[in-house]
Amino acid sequence: MFLPPPVTNDAVERLYKSSQAAQGFVMNLTSAWAWRPDVFESFAALRSQLTASSGLSKRDQAVLVCATASQLQDSYCSLAWGKTLADEAGAALAAAVLKNGDNTALTARDRALAAWARKVVANPNGTTASDVATLRSAGLDDGTIFEATAFVAFRLAFSTVNDALGVNPDQQLVATAPSEIRSAVTYGRQPQAAPVESAPT
């Protein structure tokens, strides 16, 4: 990471402990967001508010993040959410989404969500009413289409902070991701060679 970890205080320590509890290790990205733990916590709360009562399933969310992250060439979220999508729908399907490829297991809903996410990332001014009609044809109502769009925008903001500040994917993510996911993620920042030793746990 291009910034050093911030001086530890109660808020920073709380963030490190939260990462350790959730993941089993302190994620590299935590050191970046530890510069403003309040912003990280508010961002996470807003994202949770969006998804808590959303029409988007866990699989939908994982498809959206994988398509968003791969379009952005973000290796960190691609590895993390590629594993999540693999758990939900299989490693081959997850790899296909990450590579913008084809797979017979992809549903019309998967394809529509992935295509929408890529268009929102690449050129939000280039989307059309026809794109929205495709989402409706895949079974999404208008409220869920809004939720999918906001979710992609939130994920894009999160990934942009991590990527711009030079945060490398955790070695733990690489170690636990299926081989299909590791093979698909050929872009972005390279994983850190070893786990962070200096971060508080």
C-alpha positions, 0 to 999 in steps of 0.5 A: 500500500502506498500509505503507511498504516495510521497510528492506532487508536480505539477506532482503528483497533476496533476496525482491525478487530472487526476484520479479524473476527469477520475474515479470520485475519486482518485484510490488507484493505483494512489498513487503508480504510483505517485512516477513516474508520468512521467512513468505512463503518458508515459505508458498510452500514449504507451498503448493508441497508441497501442489501438487507431488504433487497430483491438481489440474492447473494448470487445476484450480488456476487455476479454483480461484484465479479462483473464490476471488479473484472471490468475495473481490473480489480484483482482484490474484489475479483478474488474475494467475490469470485470465491463467494460466487463459486460457493454459490454457483460453482467455480466454473460459473464464477470464472466465466463471469470474471472472464466475461465468458460463456457457461451453460450454467449462467442464467438469463438473470446472471447474464443480464446482471453481469452485462449491466454491471460492466456497462455501468462501470465502463460507460454509465452514459452509454446505457440505454432503455434497451439495457433496462428492458433486458433486465426486466426480461430477466425477471428484475423489477424496477426497484431491484434494477435500481438496487443493482445499479446502486450496489454496483456504484457502491462496489465501484467506489470501494474498489477504486479507493483500494486500487488507487492506494495500491492495496494488494490482495491478501495471500489468504484469499489466493490460498482459499480461492478455487484454482479456476478463480485464481486462473481467471484473475490475471489482471490488477495488482498482484497478491501480497507475497506473505500475510501482513505481520505488523497489523494489529490483531 
